[in-house]
Amino acid sequence: MIKKSLSTIGLILFIINVILILFFINGVDLVPDQVVFPIWIGGSILGLVLTILGKKGLLRVIGITGNLLFLCLVIIFPVIIAPFLFSGP
C-alpha cells in the first residue's frame, strides 16, 4: 500500500511542476521568480526518487518518464543548449 502511494505522490509532484511551468510561461507568478527553478528541480528530483521507490506499474512508468523529461527541460536546455543558441557570432 505504501509503495503505490509513493508512485502516486511522485506523479502528483510531476503534475504540480507542469502546472507551475504553464503558469510561468503565461506570466502568472504563483511563486517568486528567485525560487521557481529550485522548486522545479527539487520537485522533479523528489518525484523521481519517490516514483522509483514506488510500486511497479503504469503510475511508476508515467512518473519516471515525466520527471526525467521535466528535468531535461529545466536543466539541460537552459544550462547547456541555450548559450549555444542565443550567443552572438
C-alpha positions as MATLAB code, in Angstrom:
seq = 'MIKKSLSTIGLILFIINVILILFFINGVDLVPDQVVFPIWIGGSILGLVLTILGKKGLLRVIGITGNLLFLCLVIIFPVIIAPFLFSGP';
ca = [
       0.000    0.000    0.000;
       2.804    2.418    0.833;
       4.660    1.670   -2.417;
       1.607    2.559   -4.505;
       1.187    5.833   -2.639;
       4.851    6.702   -3.315;
       4.242    6.328   -7.058;
       1.106    8.441   -6.769;
       2.914   11.189   -4.850;
       5.694   11.203   -7.488;
       3.118   11.564  -10.252;
       1.351   14.365   -8.362;
       4.665   16.218   -7.995;
       5.153   15.931  -11.765;
       1.664   17.338  -12.394;
       2.305   20.223   -9.978;
       5.557   21.030  -11.800;
       3.761   21.032  -15.153;
       1.078   23.364  -13.789;
       3.751   25.695  -12.367;
       5.637   25.857  -15.670;
       2.427   26.540  -17.612;
       1.603   29.400  -15.253;
       5.188   30.682  -15.504;
       5.072   30.673  -19.301;
       1.772   32.588  -19.254;
       3.144   35.216  -16.859;
       1.265   34.202  -13.702;
       3.582   34.337  -10.670;
       2.460   31.760   -8.111;
       5.906   31.780   -6.520;
       8.644   34.432   -6.687;
      10.996   34.234   -9.668;
      14.027   33.525   -7.473;
      12.615   30.241   -6.182;
      10.835   28.915   -9.251;
      13.817   26.967  -10.643;
      14.775   25.372   -7.303;
      11.124   24.331   -6.834;
      11.052   22.768  -10.312;
      14.356   20.963   -9.859;
      13.666   19.856   -6.282;
      10.148   18.719   -7.130;
      11.370   16.738  -10.119;
      14.186   15.051   -8.204;
      11.911   14.245   -5.253;
       9.193   12.976   -7.608;
      11.727   10.843   -9.452;
      13.069    9.287   -6.237;
       9.593    8.623   -4.847;
       8.442    7.114   -8.121;
      11.489    4.839   -8.341;
      10.795    3.615   -4.799;
       7.118    3.070   -5.618;
       5.220    0.046   -6.857;
       5.863   -1.160  -10.398;
       3.112   -0.315  -12.821;
       1.718    2.374  -15.063;
       1.969    5.134  -12.440;
       5.663    4.375  -11.991;
       6.366    4.489  -15.727;
       4.482    7.760  -16.174;
       6.121    9.320  -13.093;
       9.661    8.327  -14.061;
       9.231    9.408  -17.677;
       7.548   12.686  -16.799;
      10.005   13.685  -14.099;
      13.021   12.793  -16.258;
      11.659   14.776  -19.197;
      10.938   17.696  -16.900;
      14.474   17.587  -15.506;
      15.826   17.596  -19.048;
      13.603   20.555  -19.915;
      14.569   22.550  -16.829;
      18.284   21.702  -16.575;
      19.679   20.636  -19.928;
      18.017   23.217  -22.172;
      18.737   26.385  -20.161;
      22.204   25.408  -18.969;
      23.730   23.575  -21.920;
      21.795   24.266  -25.121;
      20.568   27.867  -24.677;
      24.045   29.505  -24.504;
      24.914   27.985  -27.868;
      21.648   29.076  -29.461;
      21.476   32.621  -28.136;
      25.131   33.663  -28.142;
      26.319   36.153  -30.692;
      28.729   35.340  -33.507;
];
